[in-house]
Amino acid sequence: MRSEEDPIGVRLEVDLPRELSETARRAVLVAIADADSYGHRRTGEGDCLWALVINKAEQNPGDR
């Protein structure tokens, strides 16, 4: 897994195997369910899932 701070939050990336079992596929869906944005990228080297979690406290400092 890779993580990178973004100006609005944190972006996480994980490489996925070409074939996922049903259990693994469900675990991936649960893991990204709370992300604000997510996607999938396929390259010649493999598949990558990314998710962005926005730091809402930074966007709305008055809401603390």
PyMOL Python script that loads the backbone (N, CA, C, O; Angstrom):
from pymol import cmd

cmd.read_pdbstr("""\
ATOM      1  N   MET A   1       0.842  -1.169   0.000  1.00  0.00           N
ATOM      2  CA  MET A   1       0.000   0.000   0.000  1.00  0.00           C
ATOM      3  C   MET A   1       0.885   1.229   0.000  1.00  0.00           C
ATOM      4  O   MET A   1       1.942   1.258   0.632  1.00  0.00           O
ATOM      5  N   ARG A   2       0.437   2.235  -0.716  1.00  0.00           N
ATOM      6  CA  ARG A   2       1.126   3.519  -0.754  1.00  0.00           C
ATOM      7  C   ARG A   2       0.154   4.594  -0.290  1.00  0.00           C
ATOM      8  O   ARG A   2      -1.046   4.525  -0.557  1.00  0.00           O
ATOM      9  N   SER A   3       0.689   5.579   0.404  1.00  0.00           N
ATOM     10  CA  SER A   3      -0.155   6.704   0.803  1.00  0.00           C
ATOM     11  C   SER A   3       0.567   7.998   0.465  1.00  0.00           C
ATOM     12  O   SER A   3       1.796   8.071   0.470  1.00  0.00           O
ATOM     13  N   GLU A   4      -0.224   9.003   0.175  1.00  0.00           N
ATOM     14  CA  GLU A   4       0.325  10.302  -0.213  1.00  0.00           C
ATOM     15  C   GLU A   4      -0.604  11.382   0.309  1.00  0.00           C
ATOM     16  O   GLU A   4      -1.814  11.348   0.085  1.00  0.00           O
ATOM     17  N   GLU A   5      -0.014  12.342   1.009  1.00  0.00           N
ATOM     18  CA  GLU A   5      -0.841  13.456   1.460  1.00  0.00           C
ATOM     19  C   GLU A   5      -1.178  14.332   0.274  1.00  0.00           C
ATOM     20  O   GLU A   5      -0.321  14.653  -0.549  1.00  0.00           O
ATOM     21  N   ASP A   6      -2.416  14.706   0.204  1.00  0.00           N
ATOM     22  CA  ASP A   6      -2.951  15.541  -0.859  1.00  0.00           C
ATOM     23  C   ASP A   6      -3.373  16.850  -0.195  1.00  0.00           C
ATOM     24  O   ASP A   6      -3.653  16.849   1.004  1.00  0.00           O
ATOM     25  N   PRO A   7      -3.430  17.955  -0.918  1.00  0.00           N
ATOM     26  CA  PRO A   7      -3.847  19.210  -0.288  1.00  0.00           C
ATOM     27  C   PRO A   7      -5.199  19.129   0.426  1.00  0.00           C
ATOM     28  O   PRO A   7      -5.452  19.893   1.357  1.00  0.00           O
ATOM     29  N   ILE A   8      -6.055  18.220   0.004  1.00  0.00           N
ATOM     30  CA  ILE A   8      -7.381  18.145   0.639  1.00  0.00           C
ATOM     31  C   ILE A   8      -7.572  16.908   1.500  1.00  0.00           C
ATOM     32  O   ILE A   8      -8.622  16.763   2.125  1.00  0.00           O
ATOM     33  N   GLY A   9      -6.597  16.015   1.555  1.00  0.00           N
ATOM     34  CA  GLY A   9      -6.751  14.796   2.343  1.00  0.00           C
ATOM     35  C   GLY A   9      -5.611  13.834   2.121  1.00  0.00           C
ATOM     36  O   GLY A   9      -4.460  14.241   1.961  1.00  0.00           O
ATOM     37  N   VAL A  10      -5.938  12.543   2.112  1.00  0.00           N
ATOM     38  CA  VAL A  10      -4.941  11.492   1.928  1.00  0.00           C
ATOM     39  C   VAL A  10      -5.401  10.575   0.803  1.00  0.00           C
ATOM     40  O   VAL A  10      -6.560  10.166   0.751  1.00  0.00           O
ATOM     41  N   ARG A  11      -4.475  10.259  -0.095  1.00  0.00           N
ATOM     42  CA  ARG A  11      -4.751   9.334  -1.190  1.00  0.00           C
ATOM     43  C   ARG A  11      -4.019   8.032  -0.884  1.00  0.00           C
ATOM     44  O   ARG A  11      -2.825   8.035  -0.587  1.00  0.00           O
ATOM     45  N   LEU A  12      -4.740   6.932  -0.958  1.00  0.00           N
ATOM     46  CA  LEU A  12      -4.195   5.602  -0.714  1.00  0.00           C
ATOM     47  C   LEU A  12      -4.263   4.801  -1.999  1.00  0.00           C
ATOM     48  O   LEU A  12      -5.233   4.893  -2.752  1.00  0.00           O
ATOM     49  N   GLU A  13      -3.222   4.012  -2.245  1.00  0.00           N
ATOM     50  CA  GLU A  13      -3.196   3.139  -3.420  1.00  0.00           C
ATOM     51  C   GLU A  13      -2.748   1.751  -2.998  1.00  0.00           C
ATOM     52  O   GLU A  13      -1.884   1.600  -2.134  1.00  0.00           O
ATOM     53  N   VAL A  14      -3.339   0.747  -3.611  1.00  0.00           N
ATOM     54  CA  VAL A  14      -2.935  -0.630  -3.350  1.00  0.00           C
ATOM     55  C   VAL A  14      -2.947  -1.392  -4.675  1.00  0.00           C
ATOM     56  O   VAL A  14      -3.869  -1.256  -5.478  1.00  0.00           O
ATOM     57  N   ASP A  15      -1.914  -2.189  -4.882  1.00  0.00           N
ATOM     58  CA  ASP A  15      -1.851  -3.039  -6.068  1.00  0.00           C
ATOM     59  C   ASP A  15      -2.731  -4.256  -5.835  1.00  0.00           C
ATOM     60  O   ASP A  15      -2.741  -4.830  -4.746  1.00  0.00           O
ATOM     61  N   LEU A  16      -3.466  -4.640  -6.865  1.00  0.00           N
ATOM     62  CA  LEU A  16      -4.378  -5.777  -6.771  1.00  0.00           C
ATOM     63  C   LEU A  16      -3.885  -6.919  -7.647  1.00  0.00           C
ATOM     64  O   LEU A  16      -3.324  -6.684  -8.717  1.00  0.00           O
ATOM     65  N   PRO A  17      -4.090  -8.150  -7.200  1.00  0.00           N
ATOM     66  CA  PRO A  17      -3.769  -9.277  -8.074  1.00  0.00           C
ATOM     67  C   PRO A  17      -4.764  -9.333  -9.225  1.00  0.00           C
ATOM     68  O   PRO A  17      -5.872  -8.805  -9.124  1.00  0.00           O
ATOM     69  N   ARG A  18      -4.370  -9.968 -10.307  1.00  0.00           N
ATOM     70  CA  ARG A  18      -5.262 -10.077 -11.481  1.00  0.00           C
ATOM     71  C   ARG A  18      -6.573 -10.771 -11.130  1.00  0.00           C
ATOM     72  O   ARG A  18      -7.635 -10.369 -11.607  1.00  0.00           O
ATOM     73  N   GLU A  19      -6.507 -11.789 -10.318  1.00  0.00           N
ATOM     74  CA  GLU A  19      -7.700 -12.540  -9.928  1.00  0.00           C
ATOM     75  C   GLU A  19      -7.956 -12.329  -8.446  1.00  0.00           C
ATOM     76  O   GLU A  19      -7.051 -12.490  -7.627  1.00  0.00           O
ATOM     77  N   LEU A  20      -9.187 -11.970  -8.097  1.00  0.00           N
ATOM     78  CA  LEU A  20      -9.584 -11.803  -6.701  1.00  0.00           C
ATOM     79  C   LEU A  20     -10.647 -12.836  -6.359  1.00  0.00           C
ATOM     80  O   LEU A  20     -11.572 -13.074  -7.136  1.00  0.00           O
ATOM     81  N   SER A  21     -10.505 -13.443  -5.194  1.00  0.00           N
ATOM     82  CA  SER A  21     -11.565 -14.348  -4.727  1.00  0.00           C
ATOM     83  C   SER A  21     -12.775 -13.495  -4.358  1.00  0.00           C
ATOM     84  O   SER A  21     -12.661 -12.277  -4.222  1.00  0.00           O
ATOM     85  N   GLU A  22     -13.903 -14.119  -4.199  1.00  0.00           N
ATOM     86  CA  GLU A  22     -15.113 -13.398  -3.805  1.00  0.00           C
ATOM     87  C   GLU A  22     -14.915 -12.747  -2.436  1.00  0.00           C
ATOM     88  O   GLU A  22     -15.372 -11.625  -2.215  1.00  0.00           O
ATOM     89  N   THR A  23     -14.247 -13.431  -1.527  1.00  0.00           N
ATOM     90  CA  THR A  23     -13.983 -12.882  -0.190  1.00  0.00           C
ATOM     91  C   THR A  23     -13.090 -11.649  -0.287  1.00  0.00           C
ATOM     92  O   THR A  23     -13.349 -10.644   0.375  1.00  0.00           O
ATOM     93  N   ALA A  24     -12.051 -11.717  -1.100  1.00  0.00           N
ATOM     94  CA  ALA A  24     -11.153 -10.580  -1.264  1.00  0.00           C
ATOM     95  C   ALA A  24     -11.862  -9.414  -1.946  1.00  0.00           C
ATOM     96  O   ALA A  24     -11.650  -8.259  -1.576  1.00  0.00           O
ATOM     97  N   ARG A  25     -12.691  -9.702  -2.928  1.00  0.00           N
ATOM     98  CA  ARG A  25     -13.421  -8.641  -3.617  1.00  0.00           C
ATOM     99  C   ARG A  25     -14.339  -7.908  -2.649  1.00  0.00           C
ATOM    100  O   ARG A  25     -14.419  -6.680  -2.676  1.00  0.00           O
ATOM    101  N   ARG A  26     -15.027  -8.652  -1.799  1.00  0.00           N
ATOM    102  CA  ARG A  26     -15.909  -8.026  -0.803  1.00  0.00           C
ATOM    103  C   ARG A  26     -15.111  -7.203   0.203  1.00  0.00           C
ATOM    104  O   ARG A  26     -15.555  -6.131   0.616  1.00  0.00           O
ATOM    105  N   ALA A  27     -13.943  -7.689   0.600  1.00  0.00           N
ATOM    106  CA  ALA A  27     -13.091  -6.952   1.547  1.00  0.00           C
ATOM    107  C   ALA A  27     -12.643  -5.627   0.939  1.00  0.00           C
ATOM    108  O   ALA A  27     -12.590  -4.613   1.634  1.00  0.00           O
ATOM    109  N   VAL A  28     -12.321  -5.627  -0.347  1.00  0.00           N
ATOM    110  CA  VAL A  28     -11.930  -4.395  -1.039  1.00  0.00           C
ATOM    111  C   VAL A  28     -13.103  -3.416  -1.053  1.00  0.00           C
ATOM    112  O   VAL A  28     -12.915  -2.230  -0.779  1.00  0.00           O
ATOM    113  N   LEU A  29     -14.288  -3.884  -1.362  1.00  0.00           N
ATOM    114  CA  LEU A  29     -15.458  -3.005  -1.402  1.00  0.00           C
ATOM    115  C   LEU A  29     -15.766  -2.406  -0.031  1.00  0.00           C
ATOM    116  O   LEU A  29     -16.130  -1.234   0.065  1.00  0.00           O
ATOM    117  N   VAL A  30     -15.623  -3.196   1.019  1.00  0.00           N
ATOM    118  CA  VAL A  30     -15.835  -2.689   2.379  1.00  0.00           C
ATOM    119  C   VAL A  30     -14.784  -1.635   2.710  1.00  0.00           C
ATOM    120  O   VAL A  30     -15.095  -0.610   3.317  1.00  0.00           O
ATOM    121  N   ALA A  31     -13.537  -1.891   2.308  1.00  0.00           N
ATOM    122  CA  ALA A  31     -12.444  -0.973   2.629  1.00  0.00           C
ATOM    123  C   ALA A  31     -12.623   0.396   1.978  1.00  0.00           C
ATOM    124  O   ALA A  31     -12.246   1.410   2.564  1.00  0.00           O
ATOM    125  N   ILE A  32     -13.188   0.437   0.788  1.00  0.00           N
ATOM    126  CA  ILE A  32     -13.327   1.732   0.101  1.00  0.00           C
ATOM    127  C   ILE A  32     -14.694   2.384   0.313  1.00  0.00           C
ATOM    128  O   ILE A  32     -14.936   3.485  -0.183  1.00  0.00           O
ATOM    129  N   ALA A  33     -15.570   1.729   1.031  1.00  0.00           N
ATOM    130  CA  ALA A  33     -16.943   2.230   1.195  1.00  0.00           C
ATOM    131  C   ALA A  33     -16.997   3.627   1.811  1.00  0.00           C
ATOM    132  O   ALA A  33     -17.867   4.422   1.454  1.00  0.00           O
ATOM    133  N   ASP A  34     -16.094   3.934   2.716  1.00  0.00           N
ATOM    134  CA  ASP A  34     -16.115   5.240   3.384  1.00  0.00           C
ATOM    135  C   ASP A  34     -15.240   6.286   2.709  1.00  0.00           C
ATOM    136  O   ASP A  34     -15.170   7.423   3.177  1.00  0.00           O
ATOM    137  N   ALA A  35     -14.581   5.929   1.633  1.00  0.00           N
ATOM    138  CA  ALA A  35     -13.749   6.903   0.920  1.00  0.00           C
ATOM    139  C   ALA A  35     -14.636   7.945   0.246  1.00  0.00           C
ATOM    140  O   ALA A  35     -15.766   7.655  -0.146  1.00  0.00           O
ATOM    141  N   ASP A  36     -14.111   9.154   0.118  1.00  0.00           N
ATOM    142  CA  ASP A  36     -14.864  10.216  -0.549  1.00  0.00           C
ATOM    143  C   ASP A  36     -14.832  10.065  -2.064  1.00  0.00           C
ATOM    144  O   ASP A  36     -15.742  10.508  -2.765  1.00  0.00           O
ATOM    145  N   SER A  37     -13.778   9.437  -2.555  1.00  0.00           N
ATOM    146  CA  SER A  37     -13.636   9.198  -3.989  1.00  0.00           C
ATOM    147  C   SER A  37     -12.737   7.976  -4.146  1.00  0.00           C
ATOM    148  O   SER A  37     -11.828   7.763  -3.344  1.00  0.00           O
ATOM    149  N   TYR A  38     -12.989   7.180  -5.174  1.00  0.00           N
ATOM    150  CA  TYR A  38     -12.139   6.016  -5.408  1.00  0.00           C
ATOM    151  C   TYR A  38     -12.191   5.633  -6.869  1.00  0.00           C
ATOM    152  O   TYR A  38     -13.071   6.064  -7.614  1.00  0.00           O
ATOM    153  N   GLY A  39     -11.235   4.818  -7.263  1.00  0.00           N
ATOM    154  CA  GLY A  39     -11.191   4.384  -8.647  1.00  0.00           C
ATOM    155  C   GLY A  39     -10.245   3.218  -8.827  1.00  0.00           C
ATOM    156  O   GLY A  39      -9.642   2.724  -7.874  1.00  0.00           O
ATOM    157  N   HIS A  40     -10.129   2.793 -10.064  1.00  0.00           N
ATOM    158  CA  HIS A  40      -9.353   1.621 -10.428  1.00  0.00           C
ATOM    159  C   HIS A  40      -8.547   1.958 -11.671  1.00  0.00           C
ATOM    160  O   HIS A  40      -9.058   2.574 -12.607  1.00  0.00           O
ATOM    161  N   ARG A  41      -7.291   1.552 -11.673  1.00  0.00           N
ATOM    162  CA  ARG A  41      -6.437   1.813 -12.828  1.00  0.00           C
ATOM    163  C   ARG A  41      -5.794   0.488 -13.253  1.00  0.00           C
ATOM    164  O   ARG A  41      -5.241  -0.236 -12.425  1.00  0.00           O
ATOM    165  N   ARG A  42      -5.873   0.186 -14.527  1.00  0.00           N
ATOM    166  CA  ARG A  42      -5.247  -1.021 -15.066  1.00  0.00           C
ATOM    167  C   ARG A  42      -4.091  -0.605 -15.969  1.00  0.00           C
ATOM    168  O   ARG A  42      -4.256   0.210 -16.876  1.00  0.00           O
ATOM    169  N   THR A  43      -2.919  -1.179 -15.706  1.00  0.00           N
ATOM    170  CA  THR A  43      -1.743  -0.906 -16.527  1.00  0.00           C
ATOM    171  C   THR A  43      -1.178  -2.230 -17.014  1.00  0.00           C
ATOM    172  O   THR A  43      -1.690  -3.294 -16.667  1.00  0.00           O
ATOM    173  N   GLY A  44      -0.150  -2.166 -17.799  1.00  0.00           N
ATOM    174  CA  GLY A  44       0.514  -3.379 -18.255  1.00  0.00           C
ATOM    175  C   GLY A  44       1.148  -4.149 -17.113  1.00  0.00           C
ATOM    176  O   GLY A  44       1.381  -5.352 -17.224  1.00  0.00           O
ATOM    177  N   GLU A  45       1.430  -3.457 -16.011  1.00  0.00           N
ATOM    178  CA  GLU A  45       2.064  -4.089 -14.857  1.00  0.00           C
ATOM    179  C   GLU A  45       1.054  -4.704 -13.894  1.00  0.00           C
ATOM    180  O   GLU A  45       1.430  -5.528 -13.061  1.00  0.00           O
ATOM    181  N   GLY A  46      -0.212  -4.325 -13.989  1.00  0.00           N
ATOM    182  CA  GLY A  46      -1.224  -4.869 -13.090  1.00  0.00           C
ATOM    183  C   GLY A  46      -2.325  -3.869 -12.801  1.00  0.00           C
ATOM    184  O   GLY A  46      -2.459  -2.856 -13.487  1.00  0.00           O
ATOM    185  N   ASP A  47      -3.105  -4.162 -11.784  1.00  0.00           N
ATOM    186  CA  ASP A  47      -4.231  -3.320 -11.401  1.00  0.00           C
ATOM    187  C   ASP A  47      -3.915  -2.577 -10.115  1.00  0.00           C
ATOM    188  O   ASP A  47      -3.202  -3.078  -9.246  1.00  0.00           O
ATOM    189  N   CYS A  48      -4.454  -1.385 -10.012  1.00  0.00           N
ATOM    190  CA  CYS A  48      -4.248  -0.558  -8.830  1.00  0.00           C
ATOM    191  C   CYS A  48      -5.588   0.058  -8.434  1.00  0.00           C
ATOM    192  O   CYS A  48      -6.309   0.586  -9.279  1.00  0.00           O
ATOM    193  N   LEU A  49      -5.911  -0.012  -7.161  1.00  0.00           N
ATOM    194  CA  LEU A  49      -7.100   0.615  -6.614  1.00  0.00           C
ATOM    195  C   LEU A  49      -6.640   1.832  -5.825  1.00  0.00           C
ATOM    196  O   LEU A  49      -5.673   1.752  -5.067  1.00  0.00           O
ATOM    197  N   TRP A  50      -7.326   2.959  -5.998  1.00  0.00           N
ATOM    198  CA  TRP A  50      -6.984   4.154  -5.227  1.00  0.00           C
ATOM    199  C   TRP A  50      -8.224   4.681  -4.530  1.00  0.00           C
ATOM    200  O   TRP A  50      -9.350   4.482  -4.988  1.00  0.00           O
ATOM    201  N   ALA A  51      -7.997   5.354  -3.414  1.00  0.00           N
ATOM    202  CA  ALA A  51      -9.089   5.963  -2.653  1.00  0.00           C
ATOM    203  C   ALA A  51      -8.594   7.288  -2.086  1.00  0.00           C
ATOM    204  O   ALA A  51      -7.442   7.400  -1.666  1.00  0.00           O
ATOM    205  N   LEU A  52      -9.459   8.277  -2.077  1.00  0.00           N
ATOM    206  CA  LEU A  52      -9.143   9.589  -1.513  1.00  0.00           C
ATOM    207  C   LEU A  52     -10.062   9.817  -0.316  1.00  0.00           C
ATOM    208  O   LEU A  52     -11.284   9.719  -0.423  1.00  0.00           O
ATOM    209  N   VAL A  53      -9.451  10.122   0.815  1.00  0.00           N
ATOM    210  CA  VAL A  53     -10.192  10.451   2.031  1.00  0.00           C
ATOM    211  C   VAL A  53      -9.939  11.934   2.295  1.00  0.00           C
ATOM    212  O   VAL A  53      -8.814  12.348   2.576  1.00  0.00           O
ATOM    213  N   ILE A  54     -11.004  12.719   2.200  1.00  0.00           N
ATOM    214  CA  ILE A  54     -10.899  14.165   2.346  1.00  0.00           C
ATOM    215  C   ILE A  54     -10.902  14.540   3.820  1.00  0.00           C
ATOM    216  O   ILE A  54     -11.698  14.024   4.605  1.00  0.00           O
ATOM    217  N   ASN A  55     -10.002  15.444   4.183  1.00  0.00           N
ATOM    218  CA  ASN A  55      -9.920  15.949   5.546  1.00  0.00           C
ATOM    219  C   ASN A  55     -10.956  17.058   5.687  1.00  0.00           C
ATOM    220  O   ASN A  55     -10.683  18.220   5.385  1.00  0.00           O
ATOM    221  N   LYS A  56     -12.131  16.692   6.144  1.00  0.00           N
ATOM    222  CA  LYS A  56     -13.232  17.649   6.229  1.00  0.00           C
ATOM    223  C   LYS A  56     -12.983  18.736   7.271  1.00  0.00           C
ATOM    224  O   LYS A  56     -13.508  19.841   7.136  1.00  0.00           O
ATOM    225  N   ALA A  57     -12.192  18.447   8.310  1.00  0.00           N
ATOM    226  CA  ALA A  57     -11.875  19.459   9.320  1.00  0.00           C
ATOM    227  C   ALA A  57     -11.066  20.592   8.702  1.00  0.00           C
ATOM    228  O   ALA A  57     -11.230  21.750   9.088  1.00  0.00           O
ATOM    229  N   GLU A  58     -10.200  20.275   7.752  1.00  0.00           N
ATOM    230  CA  GLU A  58      -9.409  21.305   7.077  1.00  0.00           C
ATOM    231  C   GLU A  58     -10.277  22.134   6.141  1.00  0.00           C
ATOM    232  O   GLU A  58     -10.033  23.327   5.958  1.00  0.00           O
ATOM    233  N   GLN A  59     -11.296  21.504   5.543  1.00  0.00           N
ATOM    234  CA  GLN A  59     -12.162  22.234   4.626  1.00  0.00           C
ATOM    235  C   GLN A  59     -13.118  23.160   5.368  1.00  0.00           C
ATOM    236  O   GLN A  59     -13.470  24.223   4.858  1.00  0.00           O
ATOM    237  N   ASN A  60     -13.539  22.768   6.563  1.00  0.00           N
ATOM    238  CA  ASN A  60     -14.520  23.531   7.329  1.00  0.00           C
ATOM    239  C   ASN A  60     -13.999  23.781   8.751  1.00  0.00           C
ATOM    240  O   ASN A  60     -14.545  23.221   9.701  1.00  0.00           O
ATOM    241  N   PRO A  61     -12.967  24.601   8.920  1.00  0.00           N
ATOM    242  CA  PRO A  61     -12.397  24.792  10.246  1.00  0.00           C
ATOM    243  C   PRO A  61     -13.396  25.321  11.267  1.00  0.00           C
ATOM    244  O   PRO A  61     -13.203  25.099  12.462  1.00  0.00           O
ATOM    245  N   GLY A  62     -14.434  25.997  10.859  1.00  0.00           N
ATOM    246  CA  GLY A  62     -15.426  26.498  11.794  1.00  0.00           C
ATOM    247  C   GLY A  62     -16.336  25.429  12.357  1.00  0.00           C
ATOM    248  O   GLY A  62     -17.068  25.680  13.315  1.00  0.00           O
ATOM    249  N   ASP A  63     -16.304  24.237  11.779  1.00  0.00           N
ATOM    250  CA  ASP A  63     -17.183  23.144  12.220  1.00  0.00           C
ATOM    251  C   ASP A  63     -16.579  22.323  13.345  1.00  0.00           C
ATOM    252  O   ASP A  63     -17.205  21.360  13.790  1.00  0.00           O
ATOM    253  N   ARG A  64     -15.403  22.659  13.819  1.00  0.00           N
ATOM    254  CA  ARG A  64     -14.747  21.844  14.862  1.00  0.00           C
ATOM    255  C   ARG A  64     -15.421  21.995  16.189  1.00  0.00           C
ATOM    256  O   ARG A  64     -14.999  21.381  17.169  1.00  0.00           O
TER     257      ARG A  64
END
""", "prot")
cmd.dss("prot")
cmd.show_as("cartoon", "prot")
cmd.util.cbc("prot")
cmd.orient("prot")
